[in-house]
Amino acid sequence: METPELDPVRSELFAGRMIDTLNGAALALMISIGHQTGLFDTLAGLPPSSSNGIAEAAGLNERYVREWLGAMVTGRIVEHDPDMGTYWLPPEHAASLTRAAGANNLAIQAQYIPLLAGVEAPIVECFRHGGGVPYEAYPRFQALMAEDSSKVQDATLVDHVLSRVPGLIDRLEAGIEVLDVGCGQGHAVNLMAMAFPRTRVTGFDLSPEAVAAGRAEAEAWGLANAHHEVRDVANLGVESRYDLITAFDAIHDQAQPAAVLKGVATALRPGGQFLMVDIRGSSHHHENLDHPLAPFLYTISCMHCMTVSLALGGAGLGAMWGEEKAREMLADAGFTRIWVHHVEEDRLNTYYVATRNEPRRLTPRPGGA
């Protein structure tokens, strides 16, 4: 077989890209550390300061802070004045790295990199022999997901998501039955219960630890209308009980997503609505070439979402199942009208509203997607 001719320019460009990738991966680890130690928050509140001053303000070891600053400076994240020996975080960078940035804090996502690195060896074995890595192998995932999703939900759930479904806010204010499937630590359950005290909101999740966290938050907030239960959402076993069912980035993780969706359709009352929030993207690789986070999301899918499902003998749907597959599965579950739209404040997700009947309830407002 003839060896293809090497294009030296293309080869050099790709080598440069590989160097950028290695540096970016290393910076992701350092950004994760900066978030967990509060260094970005500390820097954002300080004038240009020495490594000693930064370490003292953050309550951290100076030698480690100094080495971390080396990565931040050479990574063009933190500014440095070598003559004065000072460091500072530009406000334009703080807008993507501090807790004050809320849903725009991308340092939260950087934590997924070291989390996934911890299961690299068993994932390699899955490539060779099949199977999956069980959920128990990810001890920080539940807490990280809660931190990640809560910022988006705080900023968008009531004012930008629920309000876009025609008539829903009025119904929630009057009082209806709501179920959140795969609720995790139940922050969305508690947000809805707090915003609509006449509505009863229930959350189901398979994790006892997650349910306990949701209950604790509900108790701290004094919510009598929020309920959290340990339950397998693939076996809801109820019919025509709920007016609204929600799922926030939960369906793609399920071992049996088709069974979950069919159970949701059955559990809705006539005219009830299903609000499904899930990862934004196409079901086809080539249509995600311009997706700004596609490699990141496929990696999370391969090393968590897909493999956890396969470990349970499930479908292994994966995070990047895409809008086409989501529409197909919603239709197969019995939903006859599916409205898809995007929320400007949440660039990561697609929002689906589905119903089995009364399609006029879901007619989008002018300008809707």
GIMO-V634706 format. One record per pair of residues at least 12 apart in sequence whose C-alpha atoms are under 6 Angstrom apart, sorted by sequence separation. I is the first residue (numbers start at 0). J is the second residue. If there is no record, write none. Layout:
BEGIN
I/J, I/J
END
This chain:
BEGIN
305/317, 339/351, 304/317, 338/351, 338/352, 50/65, 337/352, 41/57, 337/353, 210/227, 300/317, 336/353, 300/318, 336/354, 182/202, 334/354, 335/355, 182/203, 183/204, 334/355, 178/200, 181/203, 182/204, 207/229, 336/358, 172/195, 174/197, 175/198, 176/199, 177/200, 178/201, 179/202, 180/203, 181/204, 174/198, 178/202, 201/225, 205/229, 184/209, 199/224, 200/225, 201/226, 202/227, 203/228, 204/229, 205/230, 233/258, 242/267, 183/209, 184/210, 201/227, 203/229, 204/230, 205/231, 233/259, 240/266, 241/267, 242/268, 171/198, 203/230, 235/262, 238/265, 239/266, 240/267, 241/268, 184/212, 185/213, 189/217, 238/266, 239/267, 240/268, 243/271, 245/273, 248/276, 340/368, 184/213, 237/266, 239/268, 242/271, 243/272, 244/273, 245/274, 246/275, 247/276, 248/277, 243/273, 245/275, 192/224, 192/225, 49/84, 49/85, 48/85, 47/85, 48/86, 282/320, 47/86, 282/321, 47/87, 281/321, 280/321, 281/322, 282/323, 43/88, 42/88, 102/150, 101/150, 102/151, 252/304, 254/308, 40/97, 39/97, 255/313, 254/313, 254/314, 177/241, 176/241, 179/244, 251/316, 176/242, 177/243, 178/244, 179/245, 180/246, 251/317, 177/244, 179/246, 251/318, 181/249, 279/347, 279/348, 278/348, 279/349, 261/332, 277/348, 278/349, 34/106, 260/332, 277/349, 276/349, 276/350, 275/350, 30/106, 275/351, 274/351, 31/109, 274/352, 31/110, 273/352, 273/353, 272/353, 27/109, 272/354, 270/356, 270/357, 134/307, 132/306, 133/307, 131/306, 132/307, 131/307, 133/310, 131/309, 132/310, 130/309, 131/310, 130/310
END
